[in-house]
């Protein structure tokens, strides 16, 4: 079967974590099966759907890299993939139901003749879910499909568009499970076999409450602005309700596509854990190949231009293992590329005491003499000097670090000095000793 899935958001604000995860599961399923991923904007609620929200949605999906095979090109509501532009199709389908006497007018609205029996929903994740009629439905099982103001309701347009677009699998949040009996009845009324359903678990906050759009961390944009890698976001979102059989956690997108499947989606609710998201981001950052890492570094403002490529690679390599989040990189490693680096003056005060300064002067002499300017030799020479002077290693390490980098935290001191090279290191020590 050629799989066709869709993400059908109602654009009302930011793209939030829950929406992004629904989009992702659809996209993964399409890519895993070689099917198509359709984006359909359910923008029939004119009061709540704003152009900004549509724009935010499209930008968010593009940032994540969730490309659609069919869908809108831009955020202006035109063409087939905006529900608001499909009203002719919707009213034709309403006529069809009325002709079949499966819908009728009642107090100005149009109602659908709903089945009077319990419905079994075969769900790929939840199993068979039996939905009985509620008390209210027993009184009036027929639900409105067109309001008295002429507007078709969600259930109708959602099903009609799924039929028209040939959707084979409906993958969406569990909050829609309660609508599915209605949807199945509508499919059947149109003589169409309902698609396969897969309702994915809710996302809860770390404290167990239901995550809402307004919760901290719930907006995708916040994470993008924090400098998170989109592939880390994808990796993390994929684990909100799914996991591969061997419980691997850090995965490249291609690997997730390869391993993703609906039967492995959990029934239990998922919990959003921003610490874990940050950890996954760090793991991806650490494993980014150097050419890409260089580009990322440039994007966060590392002044790499004009520097020799080998030098840049060596410098960034000392940062990559330690930098947890990309926006931290400039304060961590900009000293490699400019003499005009930011200085932590509190650290300066502690590092540049009188005792430390005279030790630093002695270190300068040792580093003029040291034969090879490599990390091991620099470490050995510093430690030997500390012993000769009868001081703690820290008395040499702190002022050397301050002189070379201006910061308390940074790459390993001996490695960064090796990468900087003798001339630069001596120059910076001189500058620090002269107090300028
Ligand atoms: N517009 C609906 C929503 O955003 C779509 C539901 C569905 O995927 O069928 O919740």
Boltz pocket constraint, residues with backbone or C-beta under 6 A from the ligand:
constraints:
  - pocket:
      binder: B
      contacts: [[A, 6], [A, 7], [A, 8], [A, 9], [A, 10], [A, 42], [A, 158], [A, 170], [A, 171], [A, 172], [A, 173], [A, 176]]
      max_distance: 6.0
